[in-house]
Amino acid sequence: MTAGDPAAGDLTVDRDRCMGSGQCTFYAPNTFDLDDISVAIVINSHGDSDDKIDMAIGVCPTRSIARVTAGTTSEGVK
């Protein structure tokens, strides 16, 4: 990993894929928010329980959210 890369356990949002449905903010409001152009952002990777965060990841219609684990994301290799 280089400086600025997310650490294991962090969450990432693919801003090019996100369509701003807000489902993540509904299921994990202490973890996700929408920015001024209605694209999801992570405000705290550990703001909600793992169950709520996993639900938010699962309901994302564009699969834009990934959890970082030891050099990979839940979407695949970094």
MOPAC internal coordinates of N, CA, C and O (Angstrom, degrees):
PM7 1SCF
backbone

  N    0.0000 0     0.00 0     0.00 0    0    0    0
  C    1.4486 1     0.00 0     0.00 0    1    0    0
  C    1.5139 1   110.16 1     0.00 0    2    1    0
  O    1.2310 1   120.88 1   -33.70 1    3    2    1
  N    1.2895 1   115.92 1   146.30 1    3    2    1
  C    1.4540 1   120.55 1   175.38 1    5    3    2
  C    1.5231 1   109.04 1  -104.75 1    6    5    3
  O    1.2310 1   121.06 1   -12.44 1    7    6    5
  N    1.3172 1   115.58 1   167.56 1    7    6    5
  C    1.4598 1   119.50 1   178.57 1    9    7    6
  C    1.5172 1   109.46 1   -56.74 1   10    9    7
  O    1.2310 1   120.84 1   -44.86 1   11   10    9
  N    1.3086 1   116.01 1   135.14 1   11   10    9
  C    1.4559 1   120.38 1  -179.99 1   13   11   10
  C    1.5182 1   113.98 1    94.15 1   14   13   11
  O    1.2310 1   120.16 1   165.11 1   15   14   13
  N    1.3289 1   117.30 1   -14.89 1   15   14   13
  C    1.4574 1   119.79 1   176.21 1   17   15   14
  C    1.5230 1   109.16 1   -72.03 1   18   17   15
  O    1.2310 1   119.67 1   -32.49 1   19   18   17
  N    1.3284 1   118.23 1   147.51 1   19   18   17
  C    1.4565 1   120.12 1   178.26 1   21   19   18
  C    1.5261 1   111.36 1   -68.09 1   22   21   19
  O    1.2310 1   120.67 1   -32.32 1   23   22   21
  N    1.3141 1   116.32 1   147.68 1   23   22   21
  C    1.4633 1   122.25 1   179.22 1   25   23   22
  C    1.5217 1   109.69 1   -89.77 1   26   25   23
  O    1.2310 1   120.74 1   -15.58 1   27   26   25
  N    1.3296 1   116.20 1   164.42 1   27   26   25
  C    1.4610 1   121.21 1   176.85 1   29   27   26
  C    1.5250 1   108.95 1   -54.97 1   30   29   27
  O    1.2310 1   120.72 1   -44.21 1   31   30   29
  N    1.3082 1   116.23 1   135.79 1   31   30   29
  C    1.4518 1   122.11 1  -179.09 1   33   31   30
  C    1.5207 1   113.22 1    93.64 1   34   33   31
  O    1.2310 1   120.38 1   163.50 1   35   34   33
  N    1.3325 1   116.87 1   -16.50 1   35   34   33
  C    1.4617 1   120.15 1   177.63 1   37   35   34
  C    1.5255 1   110.21 1   -74.74 1   38   37   35
  O    1.2310 1   121.26 1   -15.77 1   39   38   37
  N    1.3035 1   115.19 1   164.23 1   39   38   37
  C    1.4535 1   122.05 1   177.17 1   41   39   38
  C    1.5161 1   108.99 1  -113.72 1   42   41   39
  O    1.2310 1   121.03 1   -32.85 1   43   42   41
  N    1.3187 1   115.63 1   147.15 1   43   42   41
  C    1.4567 1   120.34 1   175.89 1   45   43   42
  C    1.5242 1   109.15 1  -127.54 1   46   45   43
  O    1.2310 1   121.20 1   -27.53 1   47   46   45
  N    1.3146 1   115.31 1   152.47 1   47   46   45
  C    1.4609 1   121.90 1   175.52 1   49   47   46
  C    1.5207 1   107.44 1  -123.17 1   50   49   47
  O    1.2310 1   120.75 1   -53.75 1   51   50   49
  N    1.3181 1   116.17 1   126.25 1   51   50   49
  C    1.4615 1   120.94 1   174.12 1   53   51   50
  C    1.5276 1   106.93 1   -78.84 1   54   53   51
  O    1.2310 1   121.04 1   -80.83 1   55   54   53
  N    1.3099 1   115.61 1    99.17 1   55   54   53
  C    1.4661 1   121.30 1  -173.78 1   57   55   54
  C    1.5303 1   112.44 1   -66.03 1   58   57   55
  O    1.2310 1   119.79 1   157.11 1   59   58   57
  N    1.3089 1   118.01 1   -22.89 1   59   58   57
  C    1.4651 1   120.54 1   177.53 1   61   59   58
  C    1.5244 1   111.44 1   -75.81 1   62   61   59
  O    1.2310 1   120.33 1   151.94 1   63   62   61
  N    1.3260 1   116.98 1   -28.06 1   63   62   61
  C    1.4610 1   121.54 1  -179.68 1   65   63   62
  C    1.5216 1   113.37 1   -88.48 1   66   65   63
  O    1.2310 1   120.43 1   147.74 1   67   66   65
  N    1.3287 1   116.79 1   -32.26 1   67   66   65
  C    1.4665 1   121.81 1  -174.09 1   69   67   66
  C    1.5260 1   110.57 1   -59.40 1   70   69   67
  O    1.2310 1   120.84 1   -48.23 1   71   70   69
  N    1.3406 1   116.00 1   131.77 1   71   70   69
  C    1.4634 1   120.80 1   178.17 1   73   71   70
  C    1.5226 1   111.96 1  -105.49 1   74   73   71
  O    1.2310 1   120.35 1  -177.16 1   75   74   73
  N    1.3360 1   116.93 1     2.84 1   75   74   73
  C    1.4585 1   120.91 1   175.69 1   77   75   74
  C    1.5123 1   115.50 1    73.39 1   78   77   75
  O    1.2310 1   119.74 1  -146.89 1   79   78   77
  N    1.3245 1   118.10 1    33.11 1   79   78   77
  C    1.4671 1   120.45 1  -179.48 1   81   79   78
  C    1.5249 1   112.25 1   -67.25 1   82   81   79
  O    1.2310 1   120.30 1   153.95 1   83   82   81
  N    1.3284 1   117.03 1   -26.05 1   83   82   81
  C    1.4603 1   121.13 1   179.39 1   85   83   82
  C    1.5128 1   114.95 1    81.98 1   86   85   83
  O    1.2310 1   119.91 1  -175.68 1   87   86   85
  N    1.3236 1   117.77 1     4.32 1   87   86   85
  C    1.4612 1   119.88 1   179.27 1   89   87   86
  C    1.5272 1   111.49 1   -59.14 1   90   89   87
  O    1.2310 1   120.49 1   141.98 1   91   90   89
  N    1.3152 1   116.67 1   -38.02 1   91   90   89
  C    1.4658 1   120.11 1  -179.91 1   93   91   90
  C    1.5252 1   110.83 1   -63.24 1   94   93   91
  O    1.2310 1   120.21 1   141.40 1   95   94   93
  N    1.3283 1   117.20 1   -38.60 1   95   94   93
  C    1.4651 1   120.46 1  -179.31 1   97   95   94
  C    1.5224 1   111.39 1   -71.24 1   98   97   95
  O    1.2310 1   120.27 1   153.66 1   99   98   97
  N    1.3146 1   117.10 1   -26.34 1   99   98   97
  C    1.4626 1   121.05 1   177.03 1  101   99   98
  C    1.5257 1   110.77 1   -71.85 1  102  101   99
  O    1.2310 1   120.45 1   133.03 1  103  102  101
  N    1.3265 1   116.75 1   -46.97 1  103  102  101
  C    1.4614 1   121.09 1  -175.88 1  105  103  102
  C    1.5223 1   113.91 1   -82.32 1  106  105  103
  O    1.2310 1   119.62 1   151.86 1  107  106  105
  N    1.3158 1   118.34 1   -28.14 1  107  106  105
  C    1.4720 1   121.85 1  -179.12 1  109  107  106
  C    1.5353 1   109.42 1  -139.52 1  110  109  107
  O    1.2310 1   120.31 1  -109.43 1  111  110  109
  N    1.3349 1   117.02 1    70.57 1  111  110  109
  C    1.4684 1   120.96 1  -173.15 1  113  111  110
  C    1.5220 1   115.15 1   -68.41 1  114  113  111
  O    1.2310 1   119.92 1   160.35 1  115  114  113
  N    1.3209 1   117.76 1   -19.65 1  115  114  113
  C    1.4627 1   120.42 1   178.11 1  117  115  114
  C    1.5239 1   111.93 1   -90.26 1  118  117  115
  O    1.2310 1   120.70 1   178.12 1  119  118  117
  N    1.3192 1   116.27 1    -1.88 1  119  118  117
  C    1.4628 1   122.27 1  -179.03 1  121  119  118
  C    1.5229 1   111.58 1  -110.68 1  122  121  119
  O    1.2310 1   120.38 1   139.77 1  123  122  121
  N    1.3296 1   116.88 1   -40.23 1  123  122  121
  C    1.4620 1   121.76 1  -175.38 1  125  123  122
  C    1.5230 1   111.81 1  -119.55 1  126  125  123
  O    1.2310 1   121.35 1   -26.68 1  127  126  125
  N    1.3145 1   115.02 1   153.32 1  127  126  125
  C    1.4612 1   122.73 1   172.41 1  129  127  126
  C    1.5270 1   106.55 1  -146.51 1  130  129  127
  O    1.2310 1   120.56 1   -10.23 1  131  130  129
  N    1.3095 1   116.53 1   169.77 1  131  130  129
  C    1.4591 1   121.40 1   173.51 1  133  131  130
  C    1.5179 1   107.77 1  -106.67 1  134  133  131
  O    1.2310 1   120.77 1   -42.38 1  135  134  133
  N    1.3286 1   116.14 1   137.62 1  135  134  133
  C    1.4645 1   119.53 1   179.43 1  137  135  134
  C    1.5295 1   109.83 1   -81.06 1  138  137  135
  O    1.2310 1   120.64 1     8.79 1  139  138  137
  N    1.3191 1   116.38 1  -171.21 1  139  138  137
  C    1.4628 1   120.56 1  -174.90 1  141  139  138
  C    1.5263 1   114.41 1   -69.52 1  142  141  139
  O    1.2310 1   120.09 1   169.41 1  143  142  141
  N    1.3400 1   117.44 1   -10.59 1  143  142  141
  C    1.4696 1   119.83 1   174.33 1  145  143  142
  C    1.5313 1   110.97 1  -112.58 1  146  145  143
  O    1.2310 1   121.24 1  -159.92 1  147  146  145
  N    1.3410 1   115.24 1    20.08 1  147  146  145
  C    1.4705 1   123.32 1   176.37 1  149  147  146
  C    1.5178 1   113.87 1    61.88 1  150  149  147
  O    1.2310 1   120.85 1  -140.47 1  151  150  149
  N    1.3194 1   115.99 1    39.53 1  151  150  149
  C    1.4609 1   121.96 1   172.78 1  153  151  150
  C    1.5230 1   106.71 1  -110.98 1  154  153  151
  O    1.2310 1   120.62 1   -43.45 1  155  154  153
  N    1.3314 1   116.42 1   136.55 1  155  154  153
  C    1.4644 1   120.78 1  -177.82 1  157  155  154
  C    1.5234 1   111.73 1   -63.25 1  158  157  155
  O    1.2310 1   121.60 1   -37.40 1  159  158  157
  N    1.3266 1   114.54 1   142.60 1  159  158  157
  C    1.4579 1   122.21 1   173.34 1  161  159  158
  C    1.5222 1   108.25 1  -133.61 1  162  161  159
  O    1.2310 1   120.94 1   -27.44 1  163  162  161
  N    1.3154 1   115.80 1   152.56 1  163  162  161
  C    1.4619 1   121.57 1   175.33 1  165  163  162
  C    1.5200 1   106.88 1   -90.66 1  166  165  163
  O    1.2310 1   120.67 1   -58.11 1  167  166  165
  N    1.3325 1   116.33 1   121.89 1  167  166  165
  C    1.4599 1   119.85 1   177.95 1  169  167  166
  C    1.5238 1   111.55 1   -99.46 1  170  169  167
  O    1.2310 1   120.16 1   158.11 1  171  170  169
  N    1.3354 1   117.30 1   -21.89 1  171  170  169
  C    1.4622 1   122.14 1   177.79 1  173  171  170
  C    1.5249 1   107.39 1  -164.89 1  174  173  171
  O    1.2310 1   119.94 1   -70.54 1  175  174  173
  N    1.3197 1   117.72 1   109.46 1  175  174  173
  C    1.4733 1   121.70 1  -176.38 1  177  175  174
  C    1.5249 1   113.23 1   -59.83 1  178  177  175
  O    1.2310 1   120.40 1   160.81 1  179  178  177
  N    1.3228 1   116.84 1   -19.19 1  179  178  177
  C    1.4646 1   120.93 1  -178.34 1  181  179  178
  C    1.5258 1   110.77 1  -123.93 1  182  181  179
  O    1.2310 1   120.49 1  -150.57 1  183  182  181
  N    1.3365 1   116.66 1    29.43 1  183  182  181
  C    1.4596 1   121.24 1  -176.17 1  185  183  182
  C    1.5151 1   114.84 1   -73.99 1  186  185  183
  O    1.2310 1   120.15 1   156.45 1  187  186  185
  N    1.3118 1   117.31 1   -23.55 1  187  186  185
  C    1.4614 1   122.53 1   179.21 1  189  187  186
  C    1.5206 1   108.75 1  -128.22 1  190  189  187
  O    1.2310 1   120.92 1    -9.36 1  191  190  189
  N    1.3247 1   115.86 1   170.64 1  191  190  189
  C    1.4672 1   120.30 1   178.06 1  193  191  190
  C    1.5285 1   109.73 1   -63.79 1  194  193  191
  O    1.2310 1   120.98 1   -23.71 1  195  194  193
  N    1.3234 1   115.74 1   156.29 1  195  194  193
  C    1.4666 1   120.06 1   177.54 1  197  195  194
  C    1.5215 1   111.17 1   -57.30 1  198  197  195
  O    1.2310 1   120.23 1   143.49 1  199  198  197
  N    1.3352 1   117.16 1   -36.51 1  199  198  197
  C    1.4643 1   120.02 1   179.31 1  201  199  198
  C    1.5270 1   111.46 1   -62.04 1  202  201  199
  O    1.2310 1   120.36 1   136.47 1  203  202  201
  N    1.3272 1   116.91 1   -43.53 1  203  202  201
  C    1.4661 1   120.38 1   179.54 1  205  203  202
  C    1.5264 1   111.00 1   -67.34 1  206  205  203
  O    1.2310 1   120.85 1   138.54 1  207  206  205
  N    1.3357 1   115.99 1   -41.46 1  207  206  205
  C    1.4665 1   119.56 1   179.20 1  209  207  206
  C    1.5234 1   110.42 1   -65.25 1  210  209  207
  O    1.2310 1   120.24 1   136.76 1  211  210  209
  N    1.3292 1   117.14 1   -43.24 1  211  210  209
  C    1.4669 1   120.64 1   177.76 1  213  211  210
  C    1.5269 1   111.12 1   -61.23 1  214  213  211
  O    1.2310 1   120.33 1   142.29 1  215  214  213
  N    1.3256 1   116.97 1   -37.71 1  215  214  213
  C    1.4657 1   120.54 1   177.25 1  217  215  214
  C    1.5269 1   109.49 1   -64.39 1  218  217  215
  O    1.2310 1   120.30 1   135.65 1  219  218  217
  N    1.3298 1   117.02 1   -44.35 1  219  218  217
  C    1.4676 1   120.73 1   179.19 1  221  219  218
  C    1.5239 1   111.03 1   -60.84 1  222  221  219
  O    1.2310 1   120.51 1   137.89 1  223  222  221
  N    1.3263 1   116.62 1   -42.11 1  223  222  221
  C    1.4671 1   120.74 1   177.23 1  225  223  222
  C    1.5271 1   109.79 1   -61.81 1  226  225  223
  O    1.2310 1   120.70 1   135.81 1  227  226  225
  N    1.3175 1   116.27 1   -44.19 1  227  226  225
  C    1.4625 1   121.39 1  -176.52 1  229  227  226
  C    1.5138 1   114.97 1   -68.11 1  230  229  227
  O    1.2310 1   120.15 1   149.01 1  231  230  229
  N    1.3339 1   117.33 1   -30.99 1  231  230  229
  C    1.4677 1   119.38 1  -177.38 1  233  231  230
  C    1.5241 1   113.15 1   -91.72 1  234  233  231
  O    1.2310 1   119.80 1   174.75 1  235  234  233
  N    1.3137 1   117.99 1    -5.25 1  235  234  233
  C    1.4652 1   120.38 1   179.59 1  237  235  234
  C    1.5329 1   108.94 1   -60.54 1  238  237  235
  O    1.2310 1   119.97 1   -62.29 1  239  238  237
  N    1.3355 1   117.67 1   117.71 1  239  238  237
  C    1.4661 1   119.64 1  -174.76 1  241  239  238
  C    1.5259 1   114.39 1   -67.18 1  242  241  239
  O    1.2310 1   119.99 1   158.40 1  243  242  241
  N    1.3207 1   117.63 1   -21.60 1  243  242  241
  C    1.4642 1   120.02 1  -179.80 1  245  243  242
  C    1.5242 1   112.47 1  -108.50 1  246  245  243
  O    1.2310 1   120.48 1  -174.98 1  247  246  245
  N    1.3282 1   116.69 1     5.02 1  247  246  245
  C    1.4779 1   122.03 1  -179.25 1  249  247  246
  C    1.5270 1   110.63 1    53.51 1  250  249  247
  O    1.2310 1   120.95 1  -134.48 1  251  250  249
  N    1.3259 1   115.80 1    45.52 1  251  250  249
  C    1.4623 1   122.08 1  -176.66 1  253  251  250
  C    1.5195 1   113.98 1   -86.91 1  254  253  251
  O    1.2310 1   120.17 1   167.07 1  255  254  253
  N    1.3287 1   117.28 1   -12.93 1  255  254  253
  C    1.4647 1   121.16 1  -175.23 1  257  255  254
  C    1.5202 1   109.29 1  -102.67 1  258  257  255
  O    1.2310 1   121.05 1   -44.08 1  259  258  257
  N    1.3270 1   115.61 1   135.92 1  259  258  257
  C    1.4663 1   120.87 1   178.35 1  261  259  258
  C    1.5239 1   109.29 1  -136.87 1  262  261  259
  O    1.2310 1   121.03 1   -31.27 1  263  262  261
  N    1.3236 1   115.64 1   148.73 1  263  262  261
  C    1.4585 1   122.57 1   175.02 1  265  263  262
  C    1.5260 1   107.50 1  -101.56 1  266  265  263
  O    1.2310 1   120.04 1   -49.07 1  267  266  265
  N    1.3236 1   117.54 1   130.93 1  267  266  265
  C    1.4620 1   122.91 1  -179.03 1  269  267  266
  C    1.5232 1   109.42 1   -83.05 1  270  269  267
  O    1.2310 1   120.97 1   -49.74 1  271  270  269
  N    1.3391 1   115.76 1   130.26 1  271  270  269
  C    1.4635 1   121.02 1   176.10 1  273  271  270
  C    1.5154 1   109.37 1  -136.86 1  274  273  271
  O    1.2310 1   119.97 1   -64.29 1  275  274  273
  N    1.3048 1   117.67 1   115.71 1  275  274  273
  C    1.4736 1   124.98 1   173.71 1  277  275  274
  C    1.5259 1   113.97 1    37.07 1  278  277  275
  O    1.2310 1   120.16 1  -117.56 1  279  278  277
  N    1.3194 1   117.31 1    62.44 1  279  278  277
  C    1.4563 1   121.18 1   175.39 1  281  279  278
  C    1.5106 1   115.34 1    85.97 1  282  281  279
  O    1.2310 1   120.19 1  -179.89 1  283  282  281
  N    1.3244 1   117.24 1     0.11 1  283  282  281
  C    1.4624 1   120.22 1   177.15 1  285  283  282
  C    1.5183 1   108.66 1  -133.36 1  286  285  283
  O    1.2310 1   120.85 1   -13.38 1  287  286  285
  N    1.3103 1   115.99 1   166.62 1  287  286  285
  C    1.4510 1   121.22 1   170.79 1  289  287  286
  C    1.5118 1   107.04 1  -110.65 1  290  289  287
  O    1.2310 1   120.49 1    -9.97 1  291  290  289
  N    1.3264 1   116.67 1   170.03 1  291  290  289
  C    1.4598 1   119.34 1   177.12 1  293  291  290
  C    1.5210 1   111.00 1   -65.80 1  294  293  291
  O    1.2310 1   120.17 1   169.17 1  295  294  293
  N    1.3281 1   117.28 1   -10.83 1  295  294  293
  C    1.4623 1   122.48 1   176.91 1  297  295  294
  C    1.5278 1   111.83 1   -91.21 1  298  297  295
  O    1.2310 1   119.80 1   167.88 1  299  298  297
  N    1.3476 1   117.98 1   -12.12 1  299  298  297
  C    1.4597 1   120.06 1  -179.97 1  301  299  298
  C    1.5097 1   112.65 1   139.93 1  302  301  299
  O    1.2310 1   120.60 1    12.90 1  303  302  301
  N    1.3116 1   116.45 1  -167.10 1  303  302  301
  C    1.4611 1   122.67 1  -175.78 1  305  303  302
  C    1.5113 1   110.23 1   -70.29 1  306  305  303
  O    1.2310 1   120.77 1   -40.85 1  307  306  305
  N    1.3263 1   116.12 1   139.15 1  307  306  305
  C    1.4659 1   121.25 1   177.06 1  309  307  306
  C    1.5034 1   110.40 1   -77.65 1  310  309  307
  O    1.2310 1   120.10 1   180.00 1  311  310  309

